[in-house]
Amino acid sequence: MSFQFTIHEQDIKSSARTGTLELLHGKIETPVFMPVGTLGSVKATSPKELKDIGFDIILGNTYHLYLRPGDKLIRDAGDLHGFMNWDKNILTDSGGFQVMSLQQFRKISEEGIRFQSHIDGSYHLLSPERVMEIEQNLGADIIMVLDECVPHPCTQEYAKESADMSLRWAERCLIKHEQLGGEQTLFGIVQGSVYDDLRQENAQELIKLDFPGYAIGGLAVGETKEDMLRIVKLMDSVLPKNKPRYLMGVGTPIDILENVERGVDMFDCVMPTRHARNGQVFTRKGRLTVRNGEFKNDMRPLQDDCNCYACRNFSRAYIRHLINVNEILGVRLTTLHNLTFYHTLMAEIRDAINNGTFMEYKSKFLELYTCSKKNYENL
Amino acid sequence: MSFQFTIHEQDIKSSARTGTLELLHGKIETPVFMPVGTLGSVKATSPKELKDIGFDIILGNTYHLYLRPGDKLIRDAGDLHGFMNWDKNILTDSGGFQVMSLQQFRKISEEGIRFQSHIDGSYHLLSPERVMEIEQNLGADIIMVLDECVPHPCTQEYAKESADMSLRWAERCLIKHEQLGGEQTLFGIVQGSVYDDLRQENAQELIKLDFPGYAIGGLAVGETKEDMLRIVKLMDSVLPKNKPRYLMGVGTPIDILENVERGVDMFDCVMPTRHARNGQVFTRKGRLTVRNGEFKNDMRPLQDDCNCYACRNFSRAYIRHLINVNEILGVRLTTLHNLTFYHTLMAEIRDAINNGTFMEYKSKFLELYTCSKKNYENL
């Protein structure tokens, strides 16, 4: 296993901390945001553009890549790094979440998840052992155990049964992973829905398996913000301080700030890329829908102080036009901007933690970000 | 008018020649291919990428830009150069061709072309005078007169009436253009369908108006290749040698070679960008459909000796995957490759003419390009 996690600064007023993850494909400064490259491409961007922004790690989705183009084809192309020509780090999820959210025909049992492909109707089994093989073929630097991500709401009874099974799957993943060998780093995933006792128990059992890092799964699936933040705070008190914590599928800039405060080191979310495709961009003053008529003649950049390719070269009026007539360049520009926004946010968060001013930074950011609800919609 | 055309080399065995067009936004080496940026963006590319390939001039479509976002908005944004952040040359057509090909509701009369917008049902008149105003607002370096591009087939009677009217429109454009003043260069357009005598007469009358350059319009609309090449050859003998000739909407690599041989200096066509979006790429051995199953495991670049970003970094297998799962990066890569292919073709053509080896270059290119019809479809 090629993995090291070093903590640099621990904030005094909160659980926020900075650190460095050292993996086979280079160093990653934490807290970090990881763009999602579901099908071997962070939508609308090139690897060069991602590097130019400064990303050191991206995600790939095991479920999608397993179905198309197939994990063996990717292995033969020099794993996902070679296939998509990305020589920095990659994290792959286990496919469990996607099977749950995308498949109508699936059956979960102790052996794993059986499902029917939406592409050609073929039948597949994602067992813990099979997932380890697939993730090894994909060749990401960090790989995730198979888990069941239960929907919200979920009864405590079902949540307990499921979390217990996910725990047994985690152990099977660990065994298979050790058999397979290799340099990949396997993270465990805490489940237990919104039930504190289940979460605590599940985390404690996972810790016994001594994973090098822990993800908090099963959040950002429809629960309240209060539930999410309470569970993350609880995890902060249970999970070992010296290992990285990854909050899966989160989130908005506000979510990120709140959860960095609660000790999270790693985030991923489709939000910056997905919103970009809908013509929504993040700015320091909140989110704006650039396709709206109010920007028809607006010759300012998307965000005044942004240094991305879109903001250095093009006006809101031009980008609005491109989005409204379905020109690909429009989506390219909003995507570059949104990813730059997230990357800049993380860099500023790290600086603030290192300077001992994280809570002040967070307050100032939120004050400006929520200042003008008139023009800007959801945050 | 900021315009100068200098001929460098005249091929001995054909009418091919090299030259330099000097316009307000820089020099252009001819023969030149101009990518089409219909709505203020060459589809799927950024201005930086176009510059990196080496393009010095692109097209904009007056009809589309007039309707969305509107010529006045573009004027206020620093004309089309400022709006799309392209500081090299631009050519705009007159909108006549698009109204004819896209609009169901249109009425052509001496005053101009009346049509109903497909976007909001509003009524519009493109008169010669109005088109000159719109093109001045768009601010391209080369602008085109309003003409009627008659469909194929077309009776000689209709073709004559239409060509005569287009000639009167050209004169009205010239008068209005002189009234408006400014630095833009106005080209005339020869019409007359596939009828030699009409073409000859129309060209001779246009020449009397002393335009700085002449386009050959009304071709590549469904006539045979023989008709196209015969008309262009005729034009070569009629149009003044010291002025640039622009063959509108042409064409395939073979079309370009055949028409350079017949004295054409400028070309534009949506083919490289449109085919790219359909997953079809140009190679020295013909066109290939990269989405086909035969490329599933093909780890070679699209074209061995190509230096474009796609060929330097990605395999056919990866690009095929991206295209098949509708990832924007796939279309970006095929577009960059196809535009690089066209740009390289023109550079090689110019070198060959300058070296006195154009006809040999043409033969060799065509031999290889048509060699393997087994794998590759249309040329």
Interface residues (C-beta under 8 A of the other chain):
Chain A: L39 G40 S41 K43 A44 T45 S46 P47 K48 R68 P69 L73 D76 A77 F83 M84 N85 K296 N297 M299 Y309 N313 F314 S315 A317 Y318 H321 L322 N324 V325 E327 I328 L329 G330 V331 R332
Chain B: L39 G40 S41 K43 A44 T45 S46 P47 K48 R68 P69 L73 D76 A77 F83 M84 N85 K296 N297 M299 Y309 N313 F314 S315 A317 Y318 H321 L322 N324 V325 E327 I328 L329 G330 V331 R332
